[in-house]
Amino acid sequence: RENSSENILASANRLLLHEGRLTLAESTRLLDVYLFLFDDFLLITKIKRNKKKCGGSDAAFLPTCASLPPELQLLRREGAFCTVLDQPIPLDRLILKNVDPV
């Protein structure tokens, strides 16, 4: 839901434990995603790339944010952005399983 996505990170007590890029296998295609693992939920975002890359004089208009991890800074410089793929997954409802690498 769009109205709740703006307040996803509003809790001052929420801790970011890990984040990173991953390829998600979705039925018939592979999807580039960026995961945020908080102490209470997992947020999966879809990496979307602008058709027009930012570079040259366009890059000067992008505000810099030193607090972003290097991987997200690189995506931003490439003109990519992340959108929330689905509702956050509460950790108490998440089941992890080991699978053999293919």
N, C-alpha and C positions, 0 to 999 in steps of 0.2 A: 504494500500500500504506500502510495507516494507520501501521504501526510505523516506517516510515522517514520519514514526513512530519514527525514531531516534530524530527528531526535535520537537516532540509534546510539550515538556516542555521547549523549548528554550526561550520563552518570559520572560524577566526579570520583566515585569509588571503583569504577571499572578499570582493570589492569590489562594492558596489551601484553600477552605472553610471547607471541611469535607471529611473524607475518612472512609471506613469500609467494613467489610465483609458482604455478602448477598447471599441468595440462589435465583437463577433465575429459574423460571418455564419456560422451553423451550419445547414446544409441548408435548413430551412424556417423558421427563426426567427432573431432577433437576440438576442444574449446580452451583458449588461453584464459586462465582465471588468476586472480590474486586473492589469497586467503588472509584473513585477520583472525587470529585465535585469541580471544579475550578470556578472562577467568570465569565467565559465565555463559558465553556463546561463541559459535563459529560463524563468521560472516564471509560469504563467498561473493566476490565481485567479478564481473566480466570485464576483460580488457577490451576496450574499443579503440580502434585506431582511426584518426582523421585521414581522409583521403589526401588532404593537403598537409604535408609535413611542415612542422615549424622549423625554421632554420634561418640563417642569415639575419636580416633585420627583424623578422617576426619573433625570433628568440628573445630579443631585447624587451619585448612587451610582456613576456611571461614573468610574473613575480617569482622571486626565488624564495624557497622555504627550506632553510637549513635543517629543520627538524624532520624532513622527509628522508626515509632511507635511500641510499644510492640507487637501488633498483627502481623505486618509484620516481626519483628525479630523472633517471634516464628515460623512462616511459613518457614522462611529461615533456621532456625535450624532444622526443620523437613525435609529439603531437597526440599521444594516447591519453585516455582517461579511463577511470573505472566506474562502472555502474553496478548497483546492487543486483545480483542475479535472482535472489529469492529471499524469503524471510530468514532472519538469523536462526541458527539451529542451537537451541539450548543444550549445554553440555550434558545435562542429566538425561537427555533424550538421544544422545549420540552414541552409536556403537561402532567401535573400531575393530577391523579384522585385518590380519596379515594376509597378503596374497602373493603368489609367486610372480616375479617379474616376467613380463612377456617379451 
